[in-house]
């Protein structure tokens, strides 16, 4: 039961009078004092009635406001407190209020990283001790989603202080895509939580665009003594209004996104909208059609992918293509994964036959990335420690390849990478590789005009280095095996194995990487 301003003035005045033990207070004395206070604070000249003060005393005695004031009447005339030390200001909270506050503190304590919430617990304990109340040792009945192992939570407190005190912070930060960390000054505006991860919004310098930094990528943080001017134009609600998540493309207008949700998934999307702009624009026997007005960002795609087969993008076309490509990449990742049994079979074939062929080692996305890298490559051999070499190693030496090479021992490593741009006419002769490595890996790149490359191999011809006459004898007496390699196909090859590209379209041009593996001695 909240009290209005006039009532609080009356209660406070009566409380001051009853604390004064040097005089005795009749009801008329209390009425006069309250009337004087109302005139002083509110300018009311009419005073207060006898009935009003009597009701005030009754309310102060009750638990309605949590006062439970021990007001007694002595000699049937004089009002006073039975407890000389009592005052309504000594008990700002009732037991019920304290119970609610305790529950709130228990909820807030689940948010790790803020010392304010931990300190609230000791504050509540002091209040409990003050009014002789005992907190029950209860198990929590509300549990928020949390990740106590999340990195960066230790920076929350310092960043909160820096924001409230307008202090520039010095950060050492390394994004997931950066090769090394960088250190810079940052003006923090806002702490933002999304999907159990924390982000810091702010700028590096005046008039520079807003940046979004993930707390789990912060390596170190120091609060400087330098202040920054608050940008009065920045509004967190306005800044995040048109996005799902935290990725904001500044200056970009929101797009109209139209999604079809199947009946199975519709209840989840309708009861927990993807965005505040979500509207139902159509229904049929199989699902609902919804629209959103948001920017196309990473989080939007992630939300759509999270619905699995329960959603289909209708508009815009660019978003639809992105989702299709990402789903295709997932399928390719599953299809290209080689089991441990399959890896052992590859090693066995390499030893016995001298080769192994597969069209399911890499994803299309990975091969495209490799193709982009070689646009700027001028030499045939690529330096493994160059920028291009580092990126190519990440793509070409994927989980499958590492599992295969590990079967030859931990000292089997990539020695070099070569890029070849070949005309089919130049590779019609039988040949062995002119190197002494353990094996090499040939990866054919995408060529839309010529989707296949024909290659002939002679199994078992890898056991020794052959002379020209020996090659002629083997070729004339053996029937080679022939394969049609798709672009993106992979050939594991012993260096001595006889091979040749054959029956390809005259003048056909195809590109491939060749990675050479050997022992680190």
For each residue, the residues with C-beta under 8 A, 3 or more apart:
1: 64 65
2:
3: 7 8 11 65
4: 7 8
5: 8 9 42
6: 9 10 38 42
7: 3 4 10 11 56
8: 3 4 5 11 12
9: 5 6 12 13 34 37 38 41 42
10: 6 7 13 14 34 37 38 48 52 53 56
11: 3 7 8 14 15 56 59 60 65 67 88
12: 8 9 15 16 37 88 89
13: 9 10 16 17 33 34 37
14: 10 11 17 18 30 33 34 53 56 57 60
15: 11 12 18 19 60 69 87 88 89
16: 12 13 19 20 33
17: 13 14 20 25 29 30 33 79
18: 14 15 25 69 71 79 80 81
19: 15 16 81 86 87
20: 16 17 23 25
21: 80 84
22:
23: 20
24: 29 74 77 78 80
25: 17 18 20 29 30 78 79 80
26: 29 30 77 78 79
27: 30 31 50 53 54 79
28: 31 32
29: 17 24 25 26 32 33
30: 14 17 25 26 27 33 34 53 57 79
31: 27 28 34 35 47 48 49 50 53
32: 28 29 35 36
33: 13 14 16 17 29 30 36 37
34: 9 10 13 14 30 31 37 38 47 48 52 53 56
35: 31 32 38 39 47 48
36: 32 33 39 40
37: 9 10 12 13 33 34 40 41
38: 6 9 10 34 35 41 42 44 47 48
39: 35 36 42 43 44 45 47
40: 36 37
41: 9 37 38
42: 5 6 9 38 39
43: 39
44: 38 39 47
45: 39
46:
47: 31 34 35 38 39 44
48: 10 31 34 35 38 52 53
49: 31 52 53
50: 27 31 53 54
51: 54 55
52: 10 34 48 49 55 56
53: 10 14 27 30 31 34 48 49 50 56 57
54: 27 50 51 57 58
55: 51 52 58 59
56: 7 10 11 14 34 52 53 59 60
57: 14 30 53 54 60 61 71 79
58: 54 55 61 62
59: 11 55 56 62 64 65 67
60: 11 14 15 56 57 65 67 69 71 88
61: 57 58 67 68 69 70 71
62: 58 59 65 67 68
63: 66 67 68 94
64: 1 59
65: 1 3 11 59 60 62 94
66: 63 91 93 94 95 96 97
67: 11 59 60 61 62 63 88 91
68: 61 62 63 91
69: 15 18 60 61 81 86 88
70: 61 81 82 83 86
71: 18 57 60 61 79 80 81 82
72: 79 80 81 82
73: 76 77 78 79
74: 24 77 78 79 80
75: 78
76: 73
77: 24 26 73 74
78: 24 25 26 73 74 75
79: 17 18 25 26 27 30 57 71 72 73 74
80: 18 21 24 25 71 72 74
81: 18 19 69 70 71 72 84 86
82: 70 71 72 86
83: 70 86
84: 21 81
85: 90
86: 19 69 70 81 82 83 90
87: 15 19 90
88: 11 12 15 60 67 69 91
89: 12 15 92
90: 85 86 87 130
91: 66 67 68 88 94 130 131
92: 89 127
93: 66 97 98 101 127 131
94: 63 65 66 91 97 98
95: 66 98 99 131 133
96: 66 99 100
97: 66 93 94 100 101
98: 93 94 95 101 102 124 127 128 131 133
99: 95 96 102 103
100: 96 97 103 104
101: 93 97 98 104 105 124 127
102: 98 99 105 106 124 128 135
103: 99 100 106 107
104: 100 101 107 108
105: 101 102 108 109 117 120 121 124
106: 102 103 109 110 140
107: 103 104 110 142 144
108: 104 105 111 114 117 120
109: 105 106 117 118 120 121
110: 106 107 143 144 146
111: 108 114 117 144 146
112: 146 148 153 156
113: 153 154 155 156 157 198
114: 108 111 117 118 156 157 160
115: 118 119 157
116: 119 120 157 160
117: 105 108 109 111 114 120 121
118: 109 114 115 121 122
119: 115 116 122 123
120: 105 108 109 116 117 123 124
121: 105 109 117 118 124 125
122: 118 119 125 126
123: 119 120 126 127
124: 98 101 102 105 120 121 127 128 135
125: 121 122 128 129 135
126: 122 123 129 130
127: 92 93 98 101 123 124 130 131
128: 98 102 124 125 131 133 134 135
129: 125 126 132
130: 90 91 126 127
131: 91 93 95 98 127 128
132: 129
133: 95 98 128
134: 128
135: 102 124 125 128
136:
137:
138: 141
139:
140: 106 143
141: 138
142: 107
143: 110 140
144: 107 110 111
145: 196
146: 110 111 112 196
147: 150 196
148: 112 153
149:
150: 147 153 196 197 198 216
151: 215 216
152: 155 156 198 214 215 216 217 218
153: 112 113 148 150 156 198 215
154: 113 157
155: 113 152 158 159 215 218 221
156: 112 113 114 152 153 159 160 191 198 215
157: 113 114 115 116 154 160 161
158: 155 161 162 169 221 223
159: 155 156 162 163 169 188 191 200 215 221
160: 114 116 156 157 163 164 191
161: 157 158 164 165 167 223
162: 158 159 165 166 167 168 169 188 223
163: 159 160 166 188 189 190 191
164: 160 161
165: 161 162 227
166: 162 163 227 228 229 230
167: 161 162 223 224 225 226 227 228
168: 162 185 186 187 224 226 227 228
169: 158 159 162 185 186 188 221 222 223 224
170: 183 184 185 186 221 222 224
171: 183 184 185 186 213 218 220 221
172: 181 182 183 218 219 220 221
173: 181 182 183 184 213 217 218 219
174: 178 180 181 182 217 219
175: 178 214 217
176: 217
177:
178: 174 175 181 182
179: 390
180: 174
181: 172 173 174 178 219
182: 172 173 174 178
183: 170 171 172 173
184: 170 171 173 204
185: 168 169 170 171 204 205 224 226
186: 168 169 170 171 200 202 203 204 211 213
187: 168 202 203 204 205 228
188: 159 162 163 169 191 200 201 202
189: 163 201 202 203 210 230 231 234 236
190: 163 200 201 202 234 236
191: 156 159 160 163 188 198 199 200 201
192: 198 199 200 201 212 236 240 246
193: 196 197 198 199
194: 197 199 245 246 299
195: 245
196: 145 146 147 150 193
197: 150 193 194 214 215 216
198: 113 150 152 153 156 191 192 193 214 215 216
199: 191 192 193 194 212 213 214 215 246
200: 159 186 188 190 191 192 212 213 214 215 218
201: 188 189 190 191 192 210 211 212 213 236 239 246
202: 186 187 188 189 190 210 211 213
203: 186 187 189 206 208 209 210 211 231
204: 184 185 186 187 208 211
205: 185 187 208
206: 203 229
207:
208: 203 204 205 211
209: 203 250
210: 189 201 202 203 234 239 248 250
211: 186 201 202 203 204 208
212: 192 199 200 201 246 247 248
213: 171 173 186 199 200 201 202 217 218
214: 152 175 197 198 199 200 217 218
215: 151 152 153 155 156 159 197 198 199 200 218
216: 150 151 152 197 198
217: 152 173 174 175 176 213 214
218: 152 155 171 172 173 200 213 214 215 221
219: 172 173 174 181
220: 171 172
221: 155 158 159 169 170 171 172 218
222: 169 170
223: 158 161 162 167 169
224: 167 168 169 170 185
225: 167
226: 167 168 185
227: 165 166 167 168
228: 166 167 168 187
229: 166 206
230: 166 189 234
231: 189 203 234
232:
233:
234: 189 190 210 230 231 239
235: 238 239
236: 189 190 192 201 239 240
237: 240 241
238: 235 241
239: 201 210 234 235 236 248
240: 192 236 237 243 246 248
241: 237 238
242: 248 253 254 277 293 294 295
243: 240 246 247 248 294 295 297 299 300
244: 274 275 294 297 299 300 303
245: 194 195 297 298 299 300 302
246: 192 194 199 201 212 240 243 299
247: 212 243 297 298 299
248: 210 212 239 240 242 243 295 297
249: 252 295 297
250: 209 210
251:
252: 249 295
253: 242 295
254: 242 277 293 294 295
255: 293 294 295 296 316 319
256: 291 292 293 315 316
257: 291 292 293 294 296 300 313 315 316 319
258: 281 289 290 291 313 314 315
259: 289 290 291 292 304 311 312 313 314
260: 287 288 289 311 312 314
261: 265 266 269 287 288 289 290 307 310 311
262: 265 266 286 287 309 310 311
263: 266 286 287 288
264: 310
265: 261 262 268 269 287 307 308 310 311
266: 261 262 263 269 270 287 288
267: 270 271
268: 265 271 272
269: 261 265 266 272 273 274 278 288 290 307 311
270: 266 267 273 280 288
271: 267 268
272: 268 269
273: 269 270 276 278
274: 244 269 278 290 292 303
275: 244 278 292 293 294
276: 273
277: 242 254 291 292 293 294
278: 269 273 274 275 290 291 292
279: 290 291
280: 270 283 288 289 290
281: 258 289 290 291
282: 288 289
283: 280 287 288 289
284: 287
285:
286: 262 263
287: 260 261 262 263 265 266 283 284
288: 260 261 263 266 269 270 280 282 283
289: 258 259 260 261 280 281 282 283 314
290: 258 259 261 269 274 278 279 280 281
291: 256 257 258 259 277 278 279 281
292: 256 257 259 274 275 277 278
293: 242 254 255 256 257 275 277
294: 242 243 244 254 255 257 275 277 297 300
295: 242 243 248 249 252 253 254 255 300
296: 255 257 300 301 316 318 319
297: 243 244 245 247 248 249 294 300 301
298: 245 247 301 302
299: 194 243 244 245 246 247 302 303
300: 243 244 245 257 294 295 296 297 303 304 319
301: 296 297 298 304 305 319 322 323 326
302: 245 298 299 305 306
303: 244 274 299 300 306 307
304: 259 300 301 307 311 313 319 323
305: 301 302 308 323 326 327
306: 302 303
307: 261 265 269 303 304 310 311
308: 265 305 311
309: 262
310: 261 262 264 265 307
311: 259 260 261 262 265 269 304 307 308
312: 259 260
313: 257 258 259 304 319 320 323
314: 258 259 260 289 320
315: 256 257 258 319 320
316: 255 256 257 296 319 320
317: 320 321
318: 296 321 322
319: 255 257 296 300 301 304 313 315 316 322 323
320: 313 314 315 316 317 323 324
321: 317 318 324 325
322: 301 318 319 325 326
323: 301 304 305 313 319 320 326 327
324: 320 321 327 328
325: 321 322 328 329 365
326: 301 305 322 323 329 330
327: 305 323 324 330 331
328: 324 325 331 332 364
329: 325 326 332 333 363 364 365
330: 326 327 333 334
331: 327 328 334 335
332: 328 329 335 336 363 364 365
333: 329 330 336 337 363
334: 330 331 337
335: 331 332 360
336: 332 333 360 361 362 363 400
337: 333 334 399 400
338: 342 343 346 358 360 361 400 403 404
339: 342 343
340: 343 344 403
341: 344 345
342: 338 339 345 346
343: 338 339 340 346 347 400 403 404 407
344: 340 341 347 348 407
345: 341 342 348 349
346: 338 342 343 349 350 356 358 404 492
347: 343 344 350 351 404 407 408
348: 344 345 351 352
349: 345 346 352 353 355 356
350: 346 347 353 354 355 356 439 492 494
351: 347 348
352: 348 349 460
353: 349 350 356 459 460 462
354: 350 457 459 460 461 462 463 493 494 496 497
355: 349 350 457 459 462 491 492 493 494 497 499
356: 346 349 350 353 491 492
357: 483 485 489 490 491 492
358: 338 346 361 489 490
359: 485 486 488 489 490
360: 335 336 338
361: 336 338 358 398 400 401 443 490
362: 336 366 367 395 396 398 443 488 490
363: 329 332 333 336 366 367
364: 328 329 332 367 368 446 488
365: 325 329 332 368 369
366: 362 363 369 370 395 398
367: 362 363 364 370 371 395 443 445 446 487 488
368: 364 365 371 372 446
369: 365 366 372 373 391 395
370: 366 367 373 374 392 395 396 443 445 513
371: 367 368 374 375 445 446 511
372: 368 369 375
373: 369 370 376 377 388 391 392 395
374: 370 371 377 388 419 445 511 513
375: 371 372
376: 373 388
377: 373 374 382 388 419
378:
379: 382
380: 418 419 420
381: 416 417 418
382: 377 379 386 388 389 392 416 417 418 419
383: 386 388 389
384: 389 390 393 414 416 417
385: 389 390
386: 382 383 389 390
387: 390 391
388: 373 374 376 377 382 383 391 392
389: 382 383 384 385 386 392 393 417
390: 179 384 385 386 387 393 394
391: 369 373 387 388 394 395
392: 370 373 382 388 389 395 396 417 513
393: 384 389 390 396 397 414 417
394: 390 391 397
395: 362 366 367 369 370 373 391 392 398
396: 362 370 392 393 401 417 441 443 513 515
397: 393 394 401 402 414 515
398: 361 362 366 395 401 402
399: 337 402 403
400: 336 337 338 343 361 403 404
401: 361 396 397 398 404 405 441
402: 397 398 399 405 406
403: 338 340 343 399 400 406 407
404: 338 343 346 347 400 401 407 492
405: 401 402 408 412 413 414 517
406: 402 403 409 410 412
407: 343 344 347 403 404
408: 347 405 412 438 517 519
409: 406 412 519
410: 406
411: 519 520 521
412: 405 406 408 409 438 517 518 519 520
413: 405 517 518 519 520
414: 384 393 397 405 417 515 516 517
415: 437 516 517 518
416: 381 382 384 515 516
417: 381 382 384 389 392 393 396 414 513 514 515 516
418: 380 381 382 513 514 515 516
419: 374 377 380 382 511 512 513 514
420: 380 511 512 513 514
421: 509 511
422: 426 427 501 509 510 511 512
423: 426 427 507 508 509
424: 427 428 501 504 505 506 507 508 509 510
425: 428 506 507
426: 422 423
427: 422 423 424 500 501
428: 424 425 500 501 502
429: 500
430: 458 471 475 498 499 500
431: 498 499 500
432: 461 465 466 471 495 496 497 498
433: 440 493 495 496 497
434: 495
435: 440 495 516
436: 495 518
437: 415 440 495 516 517 518
438: 408 412 517 518 519
439: 350 492 493 494 495 517
440: 433 435 437 492 493 495 514 515 516 517
441: 396 401 490 491 492 493 513 514 515 517
442: 490 491 493 512 513 514
443: 361 362 367 370 396 488 489 490 512 513 514 515
444: 453 485 486 487 488 489 490 491 510 511 512
445: 367 370 371 374 487 488 510 511 512 513
446: 364 367 368 371 487 488
447: 450 451 487 509 510 511
448: 451
449:
450: 447 453 487 504 505 508 509 510
451: 447 448 486 487
452: 484 485 486 487
453: 444 450 484 485 487 489 501 504 510
454: 482 483 484 485 501 502 503 504
455: 482 483 485 491 499 500 501 502
456: 480 481 482 483 499 500 501 502
457: 354 355 480 481 482 483 497 498 499
458: 430 461 474 475 478 480 481 497 498 499
459: 353 354 355 481 497
460: 352 353 354 463
461: 354 432 458 466 474 478 496 497 498
462: 353 354 355 494 495 496 497 498
463: 354 460 496
464: 496
465: 432 496
466: 432 461 470 471 474 496 498
467: 470 471
468: 471 472
469: 472 473
470: 466 467 473 474
471: 430 432 466 467 468 474 475 498
472: 468 469 475 476
473: 469 470 476 477
474: 458 461 466 470 471 477 478 498
475: 430 458 471 472 478 480 498
476: 472 473
477: 473 474
478: 458 461 474 475
479:
480: 456 457 458 475 498
481: 456 457 458 459
482: 454 455 456 457 502
483: 357 454 455 456 457
484: 452 453 454
485: 357 359 444 452 453 454 455 489 491
486: 359 444 451 452 489
487: 367 444 445 446 447 450 451 452 453 510
488: 359 362 364 367 443 444 445 446
489: 357 358 359 443 444 453 485 486
490: 357 358 359 361 362 441 442 443 444
491: 355 356 357 441 442 444 455 485
492: 346 350 355 356 357 404 439 440 441
493: 354 355 433 439 440 441 442 497 499
494: 350 354 355 439 462 497
495: 432 433 434 435 436 437 439 440 462
496: 354 432 433 461 462 463 464 465 466
497: 354 355 432 433 457 458 459 461 462 493 494
498: 430 431 432 457 458 461 462 466 471 474 475 480
499: 355 430 431 455 456 457 458 493
500: 427 428 429 430 431 455 456
501: 422 424 427 428 453 454 455 456 504
502: 428 454 455 456 482
503: 454
504: 424 450 453 454 501 508 510
505: 424 450 508
506: 424 425
507: 423 424 425
508: 423 424 450 504 505
509: 421 422 423 424 447 450
510: 422 424 444 445 447 450 453 487 504
511: 371 374 419 420 421 422 444 445 447
512: 419 420 422 442 443 444 445
513: 370 374 392 396 417 418 419 420 441 442 443 445
514: 417 418 419 420 440 441 442 443
515: 396 397 414 416 417 418 440 441 443
516: 414 415 416 417 418 435 437 440
517: 405 408 412 413 414 415 437 438 439 440 441
518: 412 413 415 436 437 438
519: 408 409 411 412 413 438
520: 411 412 413
521: 411
